[in-house]
Amino acid sequence: MAFILLTDFDDLRIGLYIKLECSWWRHPFTKNTFKIHSRKELATIRGIKNLKIYYDPNLSDPPVDDNIDEDLTPPIEIEQEEVDELLLDDIHDVAIESPIDEKAVTKEKEERRRRFHEHRQQLKKVENAYWRILGESKDIFKGVSEGKVKGLKQAETMVSNLGAVLADMNASMTLMDVVSSHGMSKGISYHALNVCILSMITGRTLGLSKEQLNDLALAALFHDIGQRFLPVKVKFEGSGIMTQVDPHTLPLHPAQGGELLQTFPDFPEASIEAVFQHHERLDGTGYPLGLKDKDISFLAKIIMVIDEFDDLCNAANPHVSMTPHEALSRLFKTNQEPSTRKFPIEIVLAMIQSISLFPPGTIVELNDGSYGIVTSINMNAPTKPLLLLYVADTPKHEAVVVDLAEEPSLFITKTIRPKDLPPKILEHLSPRRTAIFVHTNKKSELVQVHLKSKV
């Protein structure tokens, strides 16, 4: 769609396909984009204050020429009965249009408002849970780094609690977009927790047993703990002090982490092996041993995929970070050819099935030109998530939440990087660091998914 600003309200007419730029609650229409069908709609639009109107000439009806010479137009003869019938039809249209439509619109807006407040309350609960777990994980990393058994026991309890959340069939896949955009400067806890939960979700999709999921979660949580023993570089940037592991010593961290975890007698052997191997690659180009496909454990293969996905979405330099959709596309497309495959395609597909093509936190553009951010996933219709929409002049506390599964005329046309959004829209949608979400929807069969975006 190519909307053009309407500079003269006198050009408003029936048949014009328009987009209203004003608060959703300041007009009686069910949508901000529609075609004008009646004089009543024209009068209503002209009565809205502080309104900007855009129109799409391609979707609008051609204008009727009002300058036709009436003297050259032959008179049309019509019987009085036909006149009466037309008048009655017109009166009937007005009678059914006004009160019923207004009540329906009011009811729909109240439903949208209720849905938004319920959604916000759910996000608040999830946010509180995330910060609580994150606080615990920082203490856990400190304790385990110092070789304290108490730290490992805390980790086992946290993993058990996360498993219980994932097993709760009353839960749903929900956005946990709660991590600060400066998270990468505050240690590995944010990344570790992301990889831990995403690994558990993907592991469930792959059919791992409870014991295997426990081993996977512990390995994912501590996969980068060896970085705590490596020298770091300090950078001073506009957002504050950034710490970064020296790239020359970075390849040492899997072995450093594995050796630390071996000092705990009860730490699962399968988890230690996955920590050692999570930077290996199927084609033998990884480290520290350059292992190939058949020599890499299945748990390590899951973690290597999730670790790469989170790194693509949450790069230390936010300007090169990908949207979740782009990251999934990259992983899918670059691992099609077996001879050059670095990551197992079956695990990439399992992750796609687990978190959908448009994971929570993805900013999208719809076919009507509006922008939104994905907040929850409908697992029965992965391309129809729940969105928080940007509507001009609408306060954040009255934000519009739209379930695309219930809006057959709306669909996602493309994903948008945050840096490509106008500042006003970016501030309204408030996309933060791509974070964690959980779901417990009924498991379905793994299917091949073809991603269309260009990476």
ZIURVEN-V424863 format. One record per residue. SS is DSSP state (helix for helix, strand for strand, loop for the rest). PSI is psi in whole degrees, -180 to 180 (NA if undefined). D_LAST is the distance of its C-alpha to the last C-alpha in whole Angstrom. Layout:
# ZIURVEN-V424863
SS|PSI|D_LAST  SS|PSI|D_LAST
This chain:
# ZIURVEN-V424863
loop|142|23  loop|92|25  loop|141|27  strand|138|30  strand|131|33  loop|109|36  loop|-20|38  loop|113|42  helix|-17|42  helix|-17|45  helix|-5|42  loop|137|41  loop|162|43  loop|137|42  loop|-9|39  loop|130|37  strand|116|34  strand|164|33  strand|124|31  strand|128|33  strand|92|32  loop|176|35  loop|140|35  helix|-29|35  helix|-4|38  helix|4|40  loop|157|40  loop|5|41  loop|152|38  loop|-21|36  loop|162|33  loop|-15|32  strand|129|31  strand|171|33  strand|136|36  loop|127|39  loop|-14|42  loop|163|45  helix|-32|47  helix|-42|47  helix|-38|44  helix|-46|44  helix|-40|47  helix|-45|45  helix|-43|42  helix|-20|44  loop|-4|46  loop|127|43  loop|155|43  loop|50|41  loop|135|38  strand|136|36  strand|133|35  strand|152|32  strand|154|32  loop|108|30  loop|-27|32  loop|-30|30  loop|-5|31  loop|152|34  loop|148|38  loop|143|39  loop|148|42  loop|133|46  loop|110|48  loop|-1|51  loop|19|53  loop|134|54  loop|112|58  helix|-28|60  helix|-26|63  helix|-5|61  loop|120|59  loop|141|62  loop|147|63  loop|122|62  loop|135|65  loop|138|64  loop|153|66  helix|-35|67  helix|-38|66  helix|-39|62  helix|-47|62  helix|-41|63  helix|-41|61  helix|-41|58  helix|-41|59  helix|-41|59  helix|-43|56  helix|-44|54  helix|-41|56  helix|-42|55  helix|-45|51  helix|-41|52  helix|-41|54  helix|-18|51  helix|-43|48  helix|-72|49  helix|-39|50  helix|-45|48  helix|-42|45  helix|-40|46  helix|-41|46  helix|-42|43  helix|-43|41  helix|-43|43  helix|-42|43  helix|-42|39  helix|-38|38  helix|-37|40  helix|-42|38  helix|-42|35  helix|-45|37  helix|-43|38  helix|-40|35  helix|-45|33  helix|-38|36  helix|-42|36  helix|-41|32  helix|-38|33  helix|-40|36  helix|-44|34  helix|-36|31  helix|-41|34  helix|-45|35  helix|-41|32  helix|-45|31  helix|-41|35  helix|-41|34  helix|-48|31  helix|-34|33  helix|-46|36  helix|-40|34  helix|-41|32  helix|-41|36  helix|-40|37  helix|-34|34  helix|-41|35  helix|-37|39  helix|-46|38  helix|-41|36  helix|-45|39  helix|-45|41  helix|-39|39  helix|-31|39  loop|5|42  loop|20|43  loop|129|45  helix|-32|45  helix|-38|45  helix|-41|41  helix|-40|40  helix|-40|42  helix|-40|41  helix|-42|37  helix|-39|39  helix|-43|40  helix|-44|37  helix|-40|35  helix|-42|37  helix|-40|37  helix|-39|33  helix|-37|34  helix|-38|37  helix|-44|34  helix|-26|32  helix|-8|35  loop|108|36  loop|-9|36  loop|-8|36  loop|176|33  loop|168|30  loop|118|26  strand|142|26  strand|134|24  strand|62|26  loop|72|24  loop|2|27  strand|135|26  loop|146|26  loop|-13|23  loop|18|26  helix|-33|26  helix|-17|24  helix|-2|27  helix|29|30  loop|-171|29  loop|2|27  helix|-44|29  helix|-53|26  helix|-43|23  helix|-43|26  helix|-40|27  helix|-52|23  helix|-37|23  helix|-52|26  helix|-43|26  helix|-36|23  helix|-41|24  helix|-42|27  helix|-46|25  helix|-39|23  helix|-38|26  helix|-42|28  helix|-35|26  loop|-3|26  loop|25|30  loop|150|31  loop|171|35  helix|-42|36  helix|-42|37  helix|-40|34  helix|-37|32  helix|-46|34  helix|-42|34  helix|-45|30  helix|-42|30  helix|-42|33  helix|-42|30  helix|-40|27  helix|-38|29  loop|16|31  loop|-28|28  loop|13|28  helix|-23|31  helix|-20|32  helix|-21|30  helix|-14|33  helix|8|35  loop|152|33  loop|147|34  strand|157|32  strand|142|31  strand|129|32  strand|141|30  strand|113|31  strand|175|29  loop|-32|29  loop|-5|28  strand|-162|31  strand|128|31  strand|132|28  strand|140|29  strand|135|27  strand|140|28  loop|120|29  loop|-24|26  loop|-28|29  loop|-7|30  helix|-41|27  helix|-10|27  helix|-16|31  helix|-32|30  helix|-43|29  helix|-40|33  helix|-44|34  helix|-44|33  helix|-42|35  helix|-38|38  helix|-47|38  helix|-25|38  loop|-17|40  loop|-11|43  loop|112|43  loop|-31|45  loop|2|44  loop|128|40  loop|136|38  helix|-39|38  helix|-34|35  helix|-43|33  helix|-43|34  helix|-41|33  helix|-36|29  helix|-44|30  helix|-37|30  helix|1|28  loop|-13|25  loop|8|23  loop|160|24  loop|151|21  loop|-32|22  strand|6|22  loop|9|24  loop|3|22  loop|-168|23  loop|161|26  loop|-13|29  loop|-5|30  loop|36|27  loop|155|28  strand|175|26  helix|-64|25  helix|-17|29  helix|0|30  loop|134|28  loop|155|29  helix|-38|27  helix|-40|28  helix|-36|26  helix|-39|23  helix|-47|23  helix|-38|23  helix|-37|20  helix|-49|17  helix|-40|18  helix|-45|19  helix|-42|16  helix|-48|14  helix|-36|17  helix|-39|16  helix|-39|12  helix|-31|13  loop|58|17  loop|153|16  loop|-35|20  loop|107|18  helix|-21|17  helix|-20|15  helix|1|13  loop|143|13  loop|159|10  loop|157|11  helix|-39|12  helix|-43|10  helix|-40|6  helix|-42|8  helix|-41|10  helix|-44|7  helix|-48|6  helix|-39|10  helix|-48|10  helix|-33|9  loop|1|10  loop|28|13  loop|-38|14  loop|117|16  helix|-34|20  helix|-24|21  helix|13|18  loop|125|17  loop|-31|17  loop|142|17  loop|122|19  helix|-32|17  helix|-30|20  helix|-36|20  helix|-45|16  helix|-38|17  helix|-39|20  helix|-42|18  helix|-44|16  helix|-36|20  helix|-38|21  helix|0|19  loop|171|18  loop|-25|14  loop|79|15  loop|157|17  loop|138|20  loop|-11|19  loop|129|16  strand|132|16  strand|159|16  strand|137|17  strand|169|20  loop|-16|21  loop|7|24  loop|-3|22  loop|161|23  strand|150|21  strand|169|21  strand|133|20  strand|128|20  strand|-28|23  strand|155|24  loop|134|23  loop|104|25  loop|-21|25  loop|-18|27  loop|78|24  loop|-26|21  loop|5|19  loop|66|22  loop|177|22  strand|132|25  strand|146|24  strand|116|25  strand|150|25  loop|121|26  loop|121|29  loop|138|31  loop|10|34  loop|123|34  loop|153|35  helix|-36|32  helix|-6|35  helix|30|35  loop|152|31  strand|122|31  strand|125|29  strand|129|28  strand|108|28  helix|-22|25  helix|-20|27  helix|7|30  loop|81|29  loop|-22|28  loop|-8|28  loop|141|25  loop|159|21  strand|131|18  strand|-32|16  strand|164|13  strand|153|12  strand|135|13  loop|141|13  helix|-38|16  helix|-16|17  helix|0|16  loop|147|19  loop|144|22  helix|-38|24  helix|-42|27  helix|-40|24  helix|-43|22  helix|-36|26  helix|-44|27  helix|-26|24  loop|54|24  loop|124|21  loop|-168|22  strand|132|20  loop|123|19  loop|-145|22  strand|151|23  strand|158|25  strand|152|27  loop|155|28  loop|32|30  loop|157|30  loop|134|31  loop|135|29  loop|168|28  loop|143|27  loop|130|24  loop|156|22  loop|133|19  loop|128|16  loop|119|13  loop|138|10  loop|-19|9  loop|149|6  loop|129|4  loop|NA|0
